[in-house]
């Protein structure tokens, strides 16, 4: 399953990328986020692994490549699913940035998650859209 979400943020690209790189932003933009723990590799570089801890689940993030301020690409693994996310940043003018997230779910494990994917596939995109709106609010305030 693949989908794309995009949002325009009324801030210069350097400020948007600084917020994107700040783990503290996750607490403000993703409900239930608790912490990020670096596990291995050089922080912020390809191959680096981190554990993202949420109230109800954990994710392992593996950076595929980090070409910020233009793009960031990573894989996220959960016990029930695996996905990749490519975030691209583009300055539309001096005070506006377009953030586009390309999401691809590559694996679903288990009966329940496969039912959710089959009957409610739009909920995955809605969640990413919600995170982008929260991130926009965070950046602009």
RASUL-V278748 format. One record per residue. OMEGA is omega in degrees with one decimal (* if undefined). Layout:
<<OMEGA> <OMEGA>>
This chain:
<<179.7> <172.0> <-178.8> <175.2> <179.9> <178.1> <175.8> <-177.7> <-176.9> <176.2> <175.6> <-175.5> <-178.5> <177.9> <179.1> <-179.3> <176.2> <177.3> <179.5> <-178.4> <-176.8> <179.2> <178.4> <178.5> <-179.1> <178.5> <-179.0> <-170.6> <-178.8> <-177.8> <176.8> <179.7> <-179.4> <-174.8> <174.8> <-179.5> <177.4> <-177.9> <-176.1> <179.9> <177.8> <-177.8> <175.6> <-177.7> <178.1> <-179.4> <179.3> <178.7> <176.5> <175.7> <176.0> <-176.0> <175.8> <-179.8> <-173.4> <-177.6> <174.8> <174.2> <170.1> <177.9> <172.9> <-179.9> <176.6> <168.3> <179.7> <179.3> <178.5> <20.3> <-176.1> <-179.3> <178.3> <-175.9> <-177.5> <175.2> <179.7> <-177.7> <177.7> <-178.2> <-178.2> <-176.2> <175.2> <176.1> <172.0> <176.7> <174.1> <177.6> <177.4> <-179.4> <179.4> <174.9> <177.6> <170.1> <-175.8> <-174.7> <178.6> <-179.5> <172.7> <175.6> <178.3> <178.7> <177.2> <-175.6> <173.6> <173.5> <-174.5> <-178.4> <172.4> <-176.6> <175.5> <-175.8> <-174.5> <-178.5> <177.7> <173.8> <179.2> <-179.9> <-177.4> <-172.7> <-177.7> <-176.4> <-178.9> <-177.8> <179.3> <178.6> <179.4> <179.8> <178.7> <176.1> <179.4> <178.4> <179.7> <177.4> <177.8> <179.4> <176.8> <179.1> <179.1> <-178.2> <-173.2> <-179.3> <*>>
